[in-house]
Amino acid sequence: MKPILTLGLLVCLLTGNLLANDQKHPNIVVFLADDQGWGDVSHNGNTNLHTPNIDSLVKEGVRFNHFYVGAVCAPTRAAFLTGRYHARTGTTGVSKGEERFNSDEYTVAQAFKAAGYATGAFGKWHNGTQYPNHPNAKGFDEYYGFTSGHWGHYFSPMLDHNGTFVKGEGYITDDLTSKAIAFMDQQVKRDKPFFTYLPYCTPHSPMQVPDEYWDRFADKKLKMHHRDPEKEQSDHLRAALAMCENVDWNVGRVLKKLNQLGIEDETIVLYFSDNGPNGFRWNGDMKGKKGSLDEGGVRSPFVIRWTGHIPAGRQVNQVAGAIDLLPTLTDLAGIKRPEPKPIDGVSLKPLIMGDANSWPNRMIFSSLRQRVSVRTDQYRLSEKGQLYDMTQDPGQRKDIAGERPEVTQKLKQAVKDWKSSVWPHGYPQDSRPFLIGYGGAKSTQLPARDAISYGEIKRSSRHPNCSFFYNWTSPQDSIIWDAEVDQAGTYEAIVYYTCPADDVGSTVELRFKDSHLTGKITEAHDPPLVGAEQDRAQRSESLVKDFQPLVLGNIQLPKGTGELTLRALEIPGKQVMDFRLLILNRID
């Protein structure tokens, strides 16, 4: 009898394993727009533009009417990727290393990769450049885009492809989409489920968009305006709308490809943005824009579609946020999420499926540095302690804190408790060094963005993200990174520079602790600044130019923390060079 039972048990186990292997996990496509407000889609009532492809997701999927993200870019990305409030992850800002989440954060991409998915990200990463924060170190097999907070040029710019710099092909949003489509096509041929992340960089400035889209808006009479119309900047507004229509066209390209591949009903598609609009324009009479913790600064469009699996045309009014997407996607896809830290988000599957009779009243916290606001289904408590009934006063025009003291006190206590939870030792000062050779990484990028200049060296823009250093004229000038070498070894040092012919010949030194190398600029490279000719509105970002790599030599870097310093020893001309980037390639 025992052998029969044993054989029967074995058959059941084998059959179960075969069934488990035959169960096909859905593909995932995540669209994340950059600086697109809640009102920048036509399905939310804006007649100034037309977004039929995004609108089609609303008709065929589930729309969340009160979905909340960060007030600025990097925090939203950190929340989406980790399922945790960005304040817990170490992400405190948008540049100078503050955009990084901590090295031990676990991402949604790592969860899907562990489940056997092919994972690809195509676009603006904005959560760190060096390992362990580079996309390839955080679960993405394939990466194409830029890791900075914004880029200075959107037409065939220099981009990062799996840690190697390449030249983009055409308008950036079109290019990113083409690469994502090729990735998905390849995975279908391999019969492998995919997780595709498309974090676009538009309509973030610089306000550049192809003529086809700009021409639709250059002279168009706009009927819908911001609640304070005198604050609108016409060229910026029109360019943003044009860029949103280009984003919509690219969403349509992906949806069409899914249909052509015959995997539309095997693919979960979701769309949202990273913060409120980056300018004054119609946004449903909401108060605030990008950078604000008011409703208009943190409310985003959000829709999810899984044809044949979730209801079509359903609307959800309960509050939800970017922190919920990791648990929601893993839940819908039926995969494990072995994250090492507790997450803040919850699965939205019950709301999506219409099975949320016991759904709890939630609080969604929004923060930017030490400022905190909290939203419930009915109320918003502002960072200044003002209380608004969002069901009766969605424009936040009447503070009712005095009329509802019990609600006000409850939410103030909730904010206090939240701050104690995310900052148990007080608000942190970011002192994390930039890591070199982390975990055996073969290449480390150290851009001007992450450095501090001393002396008379100037930065090309007050926004560090896509900037370079210039006016390097003295041996007393220096460029310094607060660095930590994780893996000791010999590294090849490469600088990306420009230098006029009359100034060729400077000798520069790279030093870390007692190790140093010297190299000489021997070749002129003096390309023009570009970008202004494509701008549709005045920019605040740096213009860009074609920086050329120069091998300085090899340096032996010991393990440890210290200042990595670049300075000039001899300057035969008027200047050393304009500097954009240092790359350290480990060669042993």
Backbone hydrogen bonds, N-H to C=O, Kabsch-Sander energy under -0.5 kcal/mol:
donor,donor_aa,acceptor,acceptor_aa,energy
5,L,1,M,-2.2
6,T,2,K,-2.9
7,L,3,P,-2.7
8,G,4,I,-2.8
9,L,5,L,-2.7
10,L,6,T,-2.2
11,V,7,L,-2.4
12,C,8,G,-2.3
13,L,9,L,-2.5
14,L,10,L,-2.8
15,T,11,V,-2.9
16,G,12,C,-2.7
17,N,13,L,-2.4
18,L,14,L,-2.5
19,L,15,T,-2.6
20,A,16,G,-2.5
21,N,17,N,-2.4
22,D,18,L,-2.0
23,Q,19,L,-1.3
25,H,23,Q,-0.6
27,N,266,E,-3.0
28,I,194,F,-2.8
29,V,268,I,-2.7
30,V,196,T,-2.9
31,F,29,V,-0.5
31,F,270,L,-2.9
32,L,198,L,-2.3
33,A,272,F,-2.5
34,D,202,T,-1.9
35,D,33,A,-0.6
37,G,35,D,-0.6
38,W,299,R,-0.7
40,D,37,G,-1.8
44,N,41,V,-1.1
45,G,42,S,-1.8
46,N,41,V,-1.0
47,T,45,G,-0.7
49,L,46,N,-0.5
55,D,51,T,-2.4
56,S,52,P,-1.6
57,L,53,N,-1.0
57,L,54,I,-0.6
58,V,54,I,-1.0
59,K,55,D,-1.8
60,E,56,S,-1.9
61,G,57,L,-1.1
62,V,304,I,-3.2
63,R,314,R,-2.7
64,F,302,F,-2.4
65,N,63,R,-0.6
65,N,316,V,-2.9
67,F,300,S,-0.6
68,Y,320,A,-2.4
69,V,298,V,-2.7
76,T,72,V,-1.1
76,T,73,C,-0.6
77,R,73,C,-1.7
78,A,74,A,-2.5
79,A,75,P,-2.3
80,F,76,T,-2.7
81,L,77,R,-2.7
82,T,78,A,-2.0
83,G,79,A,-2.3
88,R,85,Y,-2.1
89,T,85,Y,-0.7
89,T,86,H,-0.9
90,G,86,H,-0.7
91,T,86,H,-1.1
92,T,90,G,-0.8
92,T,98,E,-2.0
93,G,98,E,-1.5
98,E,95,S,-2.1
100,R,97,G,-1.4
101,F,127,N,-0.8
102,N,89,T,-3.7
105,E,102,N,-1.9
108,V,81,L,-2.1
111,A,107,T,-1.7
112,F,108,V,-2.2
113,K,109,A,-2.7
114,A,110,Q,-2.2
115,A,111,A,-0.9
116,G,113,K,-1.8
117,Y,112,F,-2.4
118,A,193,P,-2.7
120,G,195,F,-2.6
121,A,142,E,-2.5
122,F,197,Y,-2.6
123,G,144,Y,-1.3
124,K,199,P,-3.0
125,W,123,G,-0.6
125,W,146,F,-2.4
128,G,147,T,-0.6
133,N,130,Q,-2.7
137,A,134,H,-2.0
138,K,134,H,-0.7
138,K,135,P,-1.2
140,F,135,P,-2.0
141,D,119,T,-0.9
141,D,139,G,-0.7
142,E,119,T,-1.9
144,Y,121,A,-1.8
145,G,160,D,-2.1
146,F,123,G,-1.5
156,S,154,Y,-0.6
156,S,170,G,-2.4
159,L,166,V,-3.4
160,D,145,G,-3.6
161,H,159,L,-0.6
161,H,164,T,-3.4
162,N,143,Y,-1.5
162,N,160,D,-0.6
164,T,161,H,-1.5
166,V,159,L,-2.9
168,G,157,P,-3.6
168,G,166,V,-0.5
170,G,168,G,-0.6
172,I,154,Y,-2.5
175,D,171,Y,-2.5
176,L,172,I,-2.9
177,T,173,T,-1.8
178,S,174,D,-2.3
179,K,175,D,-2.2
180,A,176,L,-2.0
181,I,177,T,-2.7
182,A,178,S,-2.2
183,F,179,K,-2.0
184,M,180,A,-2.5
185,D,181,I,-2.6
186,Q,182,A,-2.1
187,Q,183,F,-1.9
188,V,184,M,-2.1
189,K,185,D,-1.8
190,R,186,Q,-1.4
191,D,188,V,-1.0
192,K,187,Q,-2.6
195,F,118,A,-2.8
196,T,28,I,-3.0
196,T,194,F,-0.5
197,Y,120,G,-2.9
197,Y,195,F,-0.5
198,L,30,V,-3.5
198,L,196,T,-0.5
200,Y,32,L,-1.2
200,Y,198,L,-1.4
204,H,34,D,-0.5
208,Q,206,P,-2.2
213,Y,210,P,-1.2
214,W,210,P,-2.1
215,D,211,D,-3.1
216,R,213,Y,-0.8
217,F,213,Y,-0.6
217,F,214,W,-1.5
218,A,214,W,-2.0
220,K,217,F,-0.7
222,L,220,K,-0.7
231,K,228,D,-2.5
232,E,229,P,-1.5
234,S,232,E,-0.6
237,L,233,Q,-2.8
238,R,234,S,-2.7
239,A,235,D,-2.3
240,A,236,H,-2.4
241,L,237,L,-2.2
242,A,238,R,-2.2
243,M,239,A,-2.6
244,C,240,A,-2.2
245,E,241,L,-1.9
246,N,242,A,-1.7
247,V,243,M,-2.4
248,D,244,C,-2.4
249,W,245,E,-2.1
250,N,246,N,-2.0
251,V,247,V,-2.4
252,G,248,D,-2.4
253,R,249,W,-1.6
254,V,250,N,-1.8
255,L,251,V,-2.5
256,K,252,G,-2.5
257,K,253,R,-1.9
258,L,254,V,-2.4
259,N,255,L,-1.8
260,Q,256,K,-2.5
261,L,257,K,-2.4
262,G,259,N,-1.0
263,I,258,L,-2.4
264,E,258,L,-0.6
266,E,263,I,-1.3
267,T,264,E,-1.0
268,I,27,N,-3.1
269,V,267,T,-0.5
269,V,305,R,-2.9
270,L,29,V,-2.3
271,Y,303,V,-2.3
272,F,31,F,-1.7
273,S,301,P,-0.6
274,D,33,A,-1.1
276,G,297,G,-2.1
278,N,35,D,-1.1
281,R,279,G,-0.8
286,M,283,N,-1.4
290,K,277,P,-2.7
291,G,71,A,-2.6
292,S,289,K,-2.4
296,G,287,K,-2.9
297,G,287,K,-0.5
297,G,294,D,-1.7
298,V,294,D,-1.0
298,V,295,E,-0.7
299,R,295,E,-1.6
300,S,67,F,-2.7
302,F,64,F,-0.5
303,V,271,Y,-1.7
304,I,62,V,-2.3
305,R,269,V,-3.2
307,T,264,E,-0.5
309,H,306,W,-2.5
310,I,306,W,-1.8
313,G,58,V,-0.6
313,G,61,G,-1.4
314,R,61,G,-0.9
316,V,63,R,-2.9
320,A,66,H,-1.8
322,A,68,Y,-2.0
324,D,321,G,-2.1
325,L,322,A,-1.5
328,T,324,D,-1.8
329,L,325,L,-2.7
330,T,326,L,-2.2
331,D,327,P,-1.7
332,L,328,T,-2.7
333,A,329,L,-2.4
334,G,330,T,-1.0
335,I,330,T,-2.1
339,E,337,R,-2.0
344,D,83,G,-1.9
345,G,83,G,-2.1
352,I,348,L,-2.6
353,M,349,K,-2.8
354,G,350,P,-0.7
354,G,351,L,-0.5
355,D,350,P,-3.0
359,W,356,A,-1.7
364,I,375,R,-2.8
365,F,363,M,-0.5
366,S,373,S,-3.1
368,L,371,R,-1.9
371,R,368,L,-1.9
373,S,366,S,-3.0
374,V,381,L,-1.9
375,R,364,I,-2.5
376,T,379,Y,-3.0
380,R,388,Y,-1.9
381,L,374,V,-2.5
382,S,380,R,-0.6
382,S,386,Q,-3.1
385,G,382,S,-1.8
388,Y,380,R,-2.1
390,M,378,Q,-2.2
390,M,388,Y,-1.0
391,T,378,Q,-0.8
392,Q,389,D,-0.6
393,D,389,D,-2.7
396,Q,393,D,-2.1
400,I,387,L,-3.1
400,I,398,K,-0.6
404,R,400,I,-2.1
408,T,404,R,-2.4
409,Q,405,P,-2.7
410,K,406,E,-1.9
411,L,407,V,-2.5
412,K,408,T,-2.4
413,Q,409,Q,-2.4
414,A,410,K,-1.8
415,V,411,L,-2.2
416,K,412,K,-2.3
417,D,413,Q,-2.7
418,W,414,A,-2.3
419,K,415,V,-2.7
420,S,416,K,-2.0
421,S,417,D,-1.7
422,V,418,W,-2.7
423,W,419,K,-2.6
426,G,423,W,-2.1
430,D,428,P,-0.6
431,S,429,Q,-0.7
434,F,482,D,-3.2
436,I,484,E,-2.7
440,G,437,G,-1.8
441,A,438,Y,-1.8
444,T,584,L,-1.9
446,L,582,L,-3.1
448,A,580,R,-2.2
450,D,447,P,-1.3
451,A,448,A,-1.7
452,I,480,I,-2.5
454,Y,478,S,-2.7
457,I,454,Y,-0.6
458,K,470,Y,-3.1
460,S,468,F,-2.4
467,S,464,P,-2.1
469,F,579,F,-2.9
470,Y,458,K,-2.7
473,T,471,N,-1.0
477,D,474,S,-1.6
478,S,454,Y,-1.6
479,I,566,L,-2.4
480,I,452,I,-2.7
481,W,564,L,-2.3
483,A,481,W,-0.9
483,A,562,G,-2.6
484,E,434,F,-2.4
485,V,560,G,-3.1
486,D,436,I,-2.8
486,D,484,E,-0.8
487,Q,436,I,-1.0
488,A,486,D,-0.5
489,G,557,L,-2.0
491,Y,555,I,-2.9
492,E,585,N,-3.5
493,A,491,Y,-0.5
493,A,553,G,-3.2
494,I,492,E,-0.5
494,I,583,I,-2.5
495,V,550,L,-2.6
496,Y,581,L,-2.9
497,Y,495,V,-0.6
497,Y,548,Q,-2.5
498,T,578,D,-1.5
499,C,525,H,-3.3
503,D,500,P,-1.5
504,V,501,A,-1.2
505,G,521,I,-1.4
506,S,503,D,-0.6
507,T,570,E,-1.7
508,V,506,S,-0.5
508,V,519,G,-2.9
509,E,567,R,-3.4
510,L,517,L,-2.4
511,R,565,T,-2.5
512,F,515,S,-2.7
513,K,563,E,-0.6
515,S,512,F,-2.4
517,L,510,L,-2.0
519,G,508,V,-2.4
521,I,506,S,-2.5
522,T,520,K,-0.8
525,H,499,C,-2.8
530,V,544,V,-3.5
534,Q,531,G,-1.2
535,D,531,G,-0.7
535,D,532,A,-0.8
536,R,207,M,-2.6
544,V,530,V,-2.0
547,F,545,K,-1.2
548,Q,497,Y,-2.5
550,L,495,V,-2.4
552,L,493,A,-2.5
552,L,550,L,-0.7
553,G,493,A,-1.2
555,I,491,Y,-2.7
557,L,489,G,-2.9
557,L,555,I,-0.7
560,G,485,V,-1.9
562,G,483,A,-2.6
564,L,481,W,-2.7
564,L,562,G,-0.5
565,T,511,R,-2.7
565,T,563,E,-0.7
566,L,479,I,-2.8
567,R,509,E,-2.3
568,A,477,D,-0.6
569,L,507,T,-3.2
570,E,507,T,-1.4
576,V,472,W,-2.9
578,D,498,T,-2.3
579,F,469,F,-2.0
580,R,496,Y,-2.4
581,L,496,Y,-1.0
582,L,446,L,-1.8
583,I,494,I,-3.0
584,L,444,T,-2.5
585,N,492,E,-2.6
585,N,583,I,-0.6
586,R,442,K,-2.7
586,R,584,L,-0.6
587,I,490,T,-2.7
588,D,490,T,-0.7
